[in-house]
Amino acid sequence: MRIFGNVILDYNSFKALSSHVRIDILKFLDKRQMTVTDLAKTLKISKSTAHKHLERLVEVGLIERQNDNRKWVYYRITRKGIKILHPENVTVSFILSWAILLVGVVLVALALYLVWFPLPLIPLDRTALSISSVIGVILLLSGGSLVMKSPIRPRTNDDDDTE
């Protein structure tokens, strides 16, 4: 399961979000879990109306029911609902992922440049060592490790973006 990722909204999700009351419900549930009565009082609507809106949001997976053998049923927002309310979190992770990848690529390119166009040799005791070769190998290893650890990966059909 990925923490950050795309949210795929189908027709039913868009339709569920077309009501300002449902969007307000998502915002309130983003702060804390609530019961139908709590939401009805907060939004100044009847319990039956609040229940209909809640059931619609549960149906499309934006909120979920908490039925932990309690006297009251609580509702809370799902990851999908959080991603819809806070799209800035997904964008920030995307930008940071690309920045890590870019730094790795720059380090690898600099390493290759230094290997192909070496600096003058520095004589050490019995062997001659090229500074650029040493720097190039260090940059190649660090840049390669950054590129390999980059959180950006190609999409596959197995990715589940609806969660």
Backbone bond lengths (Angstrom), bond angles and torsions (degrees), N, CA, C in turn:
res aa  C-N    CA-C-N  psi(-1)  N-CA   C-N-CA  omega(-1)  CA-C   N-CA-C  phi
1 M - - - 1.444 - - 1.530 108.34 -
2 R 1.292 116.18 130.77 1.461 121.31 179.14 1.518 109.45 -93.22
3 I 1.337 115.03 138.87 1.463 119.09 178.09 1.518 109.74 -73.96
4 F 1.315 115.59 -47.12 1.455 119.95 179.05 1.516 108.37 -108.21
5 G 1.275 117.07 146.25 1.447 120.65 179.06 1.506 110.51 170.50
6 N 1.286 114.11 -172.10 1.454 120.15 -178.28 1.519 110.63 -80.93
7 V 1.296 115.05 152.57 1.456 121.61 172.84 1.517 106.29 -113.88
8 I 1.301 116.28 122.72 1.460 120.19 179.16 1.520 108.12 -95.08
9 L 1.329 115.78 117.67 1.457 121.23 179.14 1.521 109.32 -104.02
10 D 1.301 115.66 121.84 1.451 120.04 176.84 1.530 109.57 -92.94
11 Y 1.294 115.38 -176.30 1.463 121.39 -177.80 1.528 111.31 -58.16
12 N 1.333 117.11 -43.26 1.465 120.74 -177.86 1.525 111.97 -65.62
13 S 1.345 116.99 -36.49 1.464 119.62 178.42 1.520 110.81 -66.19
14 F 1.346 115.79 -43.76 1.463 118.88 177.07 1.519 110.91 -60.97
15 K 1.300 116.12 -41.94 1.457 120.61 -179.48 1.527 110.37 -64.30
16 A 1.330 117.07 -39.15 1.463 120.61 178.58 1.521 111.05 -66.21
17 L 1.322 117.37 -33.70 1.463 121.01 -179.26 1.529 112.86 -83.54
18 S 1.316 117.69 0.44 1.462 120.22 -178.36 1.532 112.41 -76.80
19 S 1.306 117.11 -11.46 1.467 121.33 -179.97 1.523 109.98 -97.31
20 H 1.330 116.34 129.91 1.469 119.85 178.67 1.528 111.41 -66.67
21 V 1.324 117.26 -27.99 1.459 120.61 178.22 1.529 110.06 -65.99
22 R 1.326 116.98 -41.91 1.469 120.31 179.67 1.522 111.31 -67.19
23 I 1.306 116.78 -36.39 1.470 119.93 176.59 1.519 109.89 -66.03
24 D 1.335 117.21 -40.06 1.467 120.59 176.19 1.538 110.84 -63.40
25 I 1.323 116.22 -39.04 1.465 120.11 177.06 1.527 110.05 -60.49
26 L 1.326 116.86 -44.93 1.473 120.26 177.78 1.531 111.12 -59.20
27 K 1.308 116.31 -42.44 1.474 119.98 -179.68 1.523 111.74 -64.14
28 F 1.326 117.33 -41.65 1.458 119.91 178.92 1.528 111.60 -68.25
29 L 1.341 116.07 -39.64 1.460 119.43 179.34 1.521 111.75 -72.18
30 D 1.318 116.74 -18.11 1.461 120.00 175.27 1.529 110.47 -68.77
31 K 1.327 116.19 -28.16 1.466 121.04 179.98 1.529 111.40 -81.07
32 R 1.350 116.68 -43.86 1.467 120.99 -179.72 1.519 108.83 -164.53
33 Q 1.340 115.49 161.59 1.461 118.92 175.90 1.519 109.57 -75.31
34 M 1.331 115.43 148.06 1.463 120.19 -175.15 1.522 110.04 -141.85
35 T 1.338 115.06 162.96 1.462 121.36 174.21 1.524 108.96 -95.28
36 V 1.332 115.22 173.13 1.464 119.95 177.21 1.529 109.98 -61.40
37 T 1.314 116.90 -41.54 1.472 121.61 -179.62 1.526 110.83 -63.16
38 D 1.336 116.38 -44.21 1.473 120.29 178.47 1.524 110.97 -58.46
39 L 1.319 115.66 -46.78 1.472 119.91 -178.40 1.529 111.35 -67.25
40 A 1.326 116.91 -40.41 1.466 120.16 179.46 1.522 110.94 -61.65
41 K 1.332 117.17 -42.56 1.471 120.61 178.32 1.525 110.87 -66.90
42 T 1.318 116.84 -43.51 1.466 121.26 -177.61 1.522 111.31 -64.34
43 L 1.340 116.50 -42.41 1.465 120.89 -177.39 1.528 112.83 -88.92
44 K 1.337 115.97 -6.41 1.472 121.64 -179.29 1.533 111.38 58.31
45 I 1.336 114.25 50.01 1.463 121.61 175.82 1.521 107.50 -130.41
46 S 1.329 116.81 168.52 1.466 120.02 179.81 1.532 110.24 -73.06
47 K 1.328 115.66 159.83 1.468 120.10 179.50 1.523 111.54 -64.16
48 S 1.335 116.27 -38.30 1.467 118.98 -178.72 1.528 111.02 -66.04
49 T 1.335 116.78 -38.68 1.472 120.08 177.26 1.522 110.05 -66.08
50 A 1.325 116.97 -44.14 1.470 120.88 178.49 1.527 109.80 -61.09
51 H 1.325 117.25 -41.44 1.460 121.50 -179.92 1.527 111.35 -63.02
52 K 1.333 116.95 -42.18 1.476 120.14 178.56 1.520 110.98 -62.07
53 H 1.328 117.17 -43.38 1.465 120.47 178.91 1.535 111.24 -65.16
54 L 1.330 116.09 -41.14 1.467 120.22 179.29 1.527 111.36 -63.63
55 E 1.310 116.24 -43.17 1.467 119.56 179.41 1.530 111.78 -62.88
56 R 1.307 116.30 -37.32 1.474 120.32 177.49 1.526 110.60 -64.14
57 L 1.344 117.00 -41.89 1.459 120.87 179.52 1.533 111.79 -69.46
58 V 1.325 116.87 -34.36 1.459 120.49 175.54 1.526 110.02 -66.20
59 E 1.320 115.37 -41.10 1.462 122.42 -178.59 1.531 112.38 -57.55
60 V 1.336 117.68 -38.53 1.474 120.95 -178.45 1.523 112.26 -94.14
61 G 1.344 118.01 0.18 1.454 121.20 173.95 1.513 116.34 84.70
62 L 1.333 117.77 19.80 1.461 120.13 178.73 1.529 112.39 -88.84
63 I 1.319 116.61 -25.04 1.468 121.13 173.90 1.521 107.31 -135.90
64 E 1.341 115.55 167.95 1.465 119.76 177.47 1.517 109.98 -138.66
65 R 1.329 114.10 155.42 1.467 121.40 178.77 1.511 109.22 -87.07
66 Q 1.325 116.53 138.95 1.461 122.65 174.64 1.521 107.02 -107.83
67 N 1.285 117.10 102.30 1.462 122.65 -177.94 1.523 109.06 -113.90
68 D 1.320 117.82 70.28 1.460 122.20 -174.06 1.528 111.65 -95.69
69 N 1.331 116.67 50.20 1.465 122.30 -178.71 1.529 112.00 52.09
70 R 1.301 114.99 38.38 1.465 120.51 176.66 1.521 108.99 -99.28
71 K 1.295 113.93 171.24 1.460 118.86 177.96 1.523 110.73 -71.03
72 W 1.361 116.92 -35.35 1.455 121.80 -178.97 1.523 110.16 -114.81
73 V 1.318 114.61 152.48 1.470 120.72 176.74 1.523 107.85 -95.45
74 Y 1.312 115.37 124.57 1.459 121.17 178.28 1.523 109.80 -100.78
75 Y 1.314 115.07 150.11 1.460 121.51 175.89 1.522 108.14 -116.70
76 R 1.330 116.06 142.98 1.460 120.24 176.38 1.521 109.05 -141.16
77 I 1.306 115.39 157.99 1.462 122.28 -176.90 1.535 109.85 -78.05
78 T 1.325 117.07 147.12 1.467 121.93 178.02 1.531 109.80 -95.45
79 R 1.329 115.80 174.61 1.474 120.05 177.17 1.532 111.34 -60.18
80 K 1.305 115.58 -38.21 1.464 119.81 178.73 1.530 110.16 -61.50
81 G 1.312 116.78 -43.31 1.460 121.01 178.14 1.516 111.94 -64.47
82 I 1.333 116.86 -39.74 1.468 120.72 178.41 1.519 110.44 -64.24
83 K 1.320 117.00 -41.48 1.471 120.49 179.86 1.526 111.51 -64.32
84 I 1.319 116.83 -32.56 1.466 119.92 178.23 1.528 110.05 -72.43
85 L 1.334 116.97 -41.32 1.467 120.18 -179.66 1.525 112.80 -73.72
86 H 1.324 117.26 -29.01 1.469 121.59 -175.55 1.529 111.11 -127.15
87 P 1.320 118.39 67.83 1.465 119.89 -179.25 1.527 112.70 -69.42
88 E 1.345 118.09 -16.67 1.456 121.03 -179.84 1.520 111.72 -63.47
89 N 1.333 118.52 -29.98 1.458 121.41 178.75 1.522 111.26 -65.46
90 V 1.315 117.50 -39.70 1.459 121.67 179.00 1.522 109.90 -66.91
91 T 1.327 117.78 -41.20 1.466 121.52 -179.38 1.524 111.16 -64.62
92 V 1.322 117.05 -43.02 1.463 120.60 -179.13 1.514 110.28 -62.62
93 S 1.311 118.72 -43.75 1.458 120.48 -179.93 1.520 110.34 -65.45
94 F 1.317 117.58 -35.78 1.457 121.56 178.47 1.532 110.34 -64.55
95 I 1.324 117.48 -44.63 1.462 121.70 -179.96 1.520 110.54 -65.07
96 L 1.333 118.00 -43.27 1.456 121.09 178.85 1.525 111.54 -64.27
97 S 1.314 117.64 -37.24 1.461 121.09 178.41 1.520 110.48 -62.63
98 W 1.313 116.31 -45.02 1.464 119.55 179.61 1.525 111.31 -67.73
99 A 1.320 118.14 -34.07 1.468 120.53 178.87 1.526 110.74 -64.79
100 I 1.327 117.64 -42.25 1.461 121.05 178.15 1.524 110.08 -63.11
101 L 1.308 116.73 -44.73 1.463 120.39 178.70 1.526 111.11 -61.95
102 L 1.320 117.06 -42.53 1.467 121.21 -179.20 1.526 111.51 -63.98
103 V 1.322 117.95 -42.30 1.467 120.73 178.11 1.527 110.14 -62.00
104 G 1.310 117.30 -42.01 1.463 120.76 177.67 1.516 112.43 -61.54
105 V 1.312 117.09 -43.95 1.467 121.20 179.49 1.522 111.11 -64.83
106 V 1.333 117.60 -40.42 1.464 121.20 178.43 1.525 110.60 -63.70
107 L 1.316 117.35 -42.17 1.462 120.52 178.42 1.529 111.83 -63.55
108 V 1.324 116.85 -41.55 1.462 120.03 177.63 1.524 110.55 -64.91
109 A 1.339 117.57 -42.84 1.467 120.81 179.39 1.526 111.04 -63.41
110 L 1.326 117.70 -41.72 1.460 121.24 177.98 1.520 110.87 -64.17
111 A 1.318 117.10 -39.31 1.461 120.90 178.37 1.531 110.75 -63.50
112 L 1.319 116.82 -45.19 1.469 119.80 178.98 1.526 111.71 -64.18
113 Y 1.311 117.02 -37.57 1.461 120.78 177.88 1.527 110.38 -62.55
114 L 1.339 115.48 -45.42 1.463 118.98 -179.28 1.523 112.38 -67.55
115 V 1.293 118.75 -30.23 1.466 121.34 177.73 1.530 110.09 -72.70
116 W 1.331 117.91 -40.17 1.468 120.59 -178.01 1.528 112.74 -78.23
117 F 1.310 117.15 -31.65 1.465 121.48 178.92 1.527 108.67 -121.10
118 P 1.346 116.75 76.90 1.464 119.65 -173.23 1.523 112.91 -70.19
119 L 1.325 114.08 154.13 1.451 122.08 173.61 1.530 108.31 -78.18
120 P 1.315 118.71 168.06 1.467 120.16 179.69 1.532 111.89 -58.55
121 L 1.325 114.92 153.45 1.455 121.31 -179.07 1.525 110.65 -75.80
122 I 1.319 115.28 144.67 1.465 120.89 175.75 1.528 106.68 -114.28
123 P 1.338 117.63 118.32 1.469 118.66 -179.49 1.533 110.68 -72.61
124 L 1.289 116.71 129.16 1.453 123.27 175.39 1.524 107.26 -124.14
125 D 1.293 117.96 129.71 1.455 125.60 -178.55 1.535 112.42 28.58
126 R 1.301 118.55 -94.76 1.460 121.35 -175.70 1.521 113.43 -107.86
127 T 1.313 118.29 -13.03 1.459 119.97 -176.16 1.513 110.38 -122.57
128 A 1.278 115.24 157.78 1.462 120.88 175.80 1.528 107.76 -104.18
129 L 1.319 114.93 134.41 1.452 119.91 -176.02 1.519 108.96 -126.14
130 S 1.285 116.99 131.22 1.446 121.38 177.72 1.533 109.21 -87.76
131 I 1.316 115.81 125.17 1.462 120.67 178.95 1.523 109.86 -60.62
132 S 1.304 115.00 -41.05 1.462 117.94 -177.41 1.516 111.93 -65.84
133 S 1.328 117.41 -31.43 1.464 119.59 178.31 1.516 110.51 -66.58
134 V 1.324 116.60 -43.52 1.468 120.21 179.23 1.521 110.07 -65.15
135 I 1.329 116.78 -47.96 1.463 120.51 179.22 1.526 110.02 -62.52
136 G 1.330 115.86 -41.19 1.462 120.09 179.82 1.512 112.20 -61.26
137 V 1.326 117.73 -43.37 1.463 120.72 179.74 1.526 110.27 -65.73
138 I 1.329 117.27 -42.33 1.477 120.62 178.59 1.523 110.61 -62.08
139 L 1.338 117.00 -45.82 1.463 120.28 179.77 1.526 111.28 -66.49
140 L 1.326 116.57 -38.10 1.459 120.16 179.61 1.530 110.61 -63.26
141 L 1.315 116.75 -43.45 1.462 120.09 179.43 1.524 112.01 -67.15
142 S 1.332 117.16 -45.11 1.470 118.99 -178.90 1.522 111.42 -70.31
143 G 1.341 117.13 -41.24 1.459 119.27 178.36 1.510 112.15 -66.27
144 G 1.326 116.22 -40.72 1.466 120.02 178.14 1.508 112.10 -63.14
145 S 1.340 116.42 -39.48 1.464 118.52 179.23 1.532 110.87 -67.69
146 L 1.346 117.67 -36.01 1.468 119.71 176.89 1.519 111.23 -65.61
147 V 1.335 116.35 -41.68 1.463 119.66 -179.79 1.525 109.85 -65.18
148 M 1.330 117.20 -39.99 1.458 120.22 -178.70 1.530 112.16 -70.55
149 K 1.345 117.97 -31.03 1.457 121.69 -179.44 1.521 112.57 -87.93
150 S 1.319 117.62 -3.48 1.460 120.65 -177.46 1.519 110.21 -58.91
151 P 1.353 117.56 133.74 1.456 120.06 -178.80 1.522 113.99 -72.14
152 I 1.315 117.85 -6.50 1.462 120.17 178.53 1.517 107.88 -77.59
153 R 1.311 115.96 128.53 1.450 119.59 178.88 1.515 108.58 -139.78
154 P 1.314 116.89 154.98 1.464 118.62 179.74 1.521 110.57 -66.59
155 R 1.322 115.77 145.39 1.459 120.82 179.26 1.516 110.31 -75.18
156 T 1.324 115.05 141.76 1.456 120.97 174.26 1.512 108.15 -123.77
157 N 1.305 115.46 169.47 1.452 119.66 179.29 1.522 112.06 -71.93
158 D 1.347 117.33 -15.25 1.458 120.76 -179.26 1.518 113.14 -81.64
159 D 1.354 118.12 -10.82 1.467 121.15 -178.63 1.508 109.96 -65.22
160 D 1.329 115.64 131.85 1.457 121.08 177.60 1.515 108.30 -106.22
161 D 1.321 116.48 103.18 1.464 121.15 -175.57 1.511 112.94 -96.46
162 T 1.284 117.60 0.53 1.456 119.20 -175.97 1.510 112.57 -87.34
163 E 1.322 117.80 -6.91 1.456 118.93 -177.25 1.485 112.39 -87.85
